[in-house]
C-alpha cells in the first residue's frame, strides 16, 4: 500500500475554525488506488474545495508500515544462528532420552548470571525443557487443571493467554491488584482448584514489575488458599534499570532476617543489572515459572524451560507426550549449548537491553508530548511494550496512527481505550521518519483536542 502526501496552503471553508487554521500549511495523507492519475486529480479537487492556493504532491512509500503491534525482535537483532549452532557430539540428544543434566545446568547458569540469588536455590531436578513459554503454559494446564477449575488473571495481561484457559475450559476471574485477589479469593466457596496466571517482571503489556512486597503477599495468599501460581517470565532478561526498593517498604523490615535474607542485591560488573525484585520461584518453589529464548534469541527457535518444585517437575513428566517422546528439544538444546553458555550470548542480551531502553525512552517522550492532558502512559521497567491510555475524546488512536503509517495494537475486553506499542520493533534509522509522523499526529490530535 502507498499513501499520497499532499501539502497545500489552504483557506479553510467556513465550517472550520478559521481563527486557528486559516492560511495554514497542511499535510494530508490519502490512500492511493490503482487509478493513480485519476486519484491525484481528485485530491486536488478536495483541496480546491478549501480554496487551495498551492498544492504539492509527494508519494510516500508505506508499502511496509512501521508495525509496532507484534511482540518479536527485528531481524537485525537476531543472532546469526548459522554461526552459533555447534556440532552434536554423541548420540544422547539424538535418541529418546530423559532431561540432560548438562542442559539443565547451562540454563541454571544463565539464570544465575542474570540474578545471583538463584545460586544454591535451584538444581537440575527443578528444570524441564519446553518448546517455549506457550508450550510450557499448555503443558502445565494439561497436567494440573481440570475443566471448571478457577484461573485468576492479574490484568492487564498477555492478551492471548485467554485462549489457553478457554481450551482447558477454565473459569477465569480477572483482578486488577493483589489486594483485589485477596478479597475475591476469600469470598469463593467452591471445590474447584485455584490457579493464578501472572507476568510479574516487565509485564506484557504494561512493562511494569511487581514489587517485592506484592510478591511476598502473593505467595502468602497462594499458600493460605492453595492457589497454584503460573508465572510467565518471558521478559525476565530485559530489565532496563535496577529497581531500588524503598526503605520504608514493610516487606523489607518484616523479612530482613528471614530465610531469604541471603538474597540481598549483589552488584556484578560482568552481569546484567538485575531487578531487585526476587523471582517468585525463590519465594515459593511450587510456583511454575515459564522461561523462554523467544525475546532474547528469536521466537522461531521454540525453545524454553520450566522451573518449579521437584514434585511439580516430576508431575509434568508423567504426561503422555513426555512419556512417549522423552525430553523436549534435546537436539536443539545441544546445538545451542555452547552459545547459551558463552560471553557472546550475554553480550547480545546486554545489547538488546541497551537498544530497547533507548527506543523506550525516546518513544515514551514522543507519546507523552502528543497531548499530556489526554494521553497517559505507564513507564516500563523493561520488556517490549509501552501501555498507552488515550482519552475517548480523541477517538480511536489505532486509526489515527495507521493513517500516518504506524500500526499499534488496541487493548481487548475492558481495555478499549488502551493501546500496546512495541518499541522493540523500532529501527534507529526510522527515527527521522517517525519525527515527521509524530509531528503530523500531534497536529491532528491538537485539532481534535480543541473541540473537547
C-alpha angles and dihedrals in degrees: 000000000000132000128212113225111208122190117193142164100230138187100207122224120258094267090067122080096265095188091061105034109024113132090000123151108239135191116215125185118207128182111245118231127203090264092067099166092050090046094052089054090052090051090055089051091051091054092041089060085065091052095258114203097187136007132194125183127206124173111226117205108231096151083125110038118209093260112204096164102085121082099220136104124260115258091249090057093057115094117241099261091190086069098042101045109098133202115272113242117206131357103270095097092043095059137056105289147154122249112308108233090212090060093048092047092053090053090049089051089053092051091048092049089053092046123006092207089081090067112109092004100084137045136186088268088067095056132082125178116231140179089254137299094299091054090046091053093048091045092053093046091048093053102038109028136069129195110283096028115136121250117193114203124196103223140255092040145150101314096217095053089086090068090064092050091048092050090055093044095239125164106240123211117187120211129183099207145010088256091057090047091054092049095046098045090052090061096051115102104176138122096231120109117255127231136176127206116200140164097209102173124057087339130215114268104005101042090221129133127226109242123237093253092058092042091056092046090049093053091046091051092047092052093046095049099029095244117168108222120213108195118197105209097178094133100037094116095051103071110141102199137015112264109230112210116226111248088223091061106121090214091066094052094042093052103029091114100026130118089280096051089112090066095084119147111277120196116216123183092206097048137075112268099256129206116262088229111106117237110254091235089064092053093046120005092201087074110109104226120195116210129182146178092216096103099036100041110009138300093237089066090076094203130133143124144229126229119198143123119312089249093054093047090051090050092051089054091056093072119110095243092056095042090050100043106020123216118011118247098349093152094051092045090052091052091052097039098101092046094049089053095044133103087231090066093048090049089051091054090049089050091053091050091054095047094046093045090053093046091048094050095048096043091046090055093048093049093048089049093058095076117331093191095056104027122065125183133192109228108232126226089208142306127091109299151072116206110212130192116201122191109246088236088076092058123221109351090191091062093043091055093044091053087059097046103267125109120208131171123252118221121254135234108354092359096078093128091051129085132197116217120188109215090181087076095062124105124211091231090057095063095090090053090045091051090058093043093051091049089055092045090050091052091052094046093047089051091052092044090055089068096050 
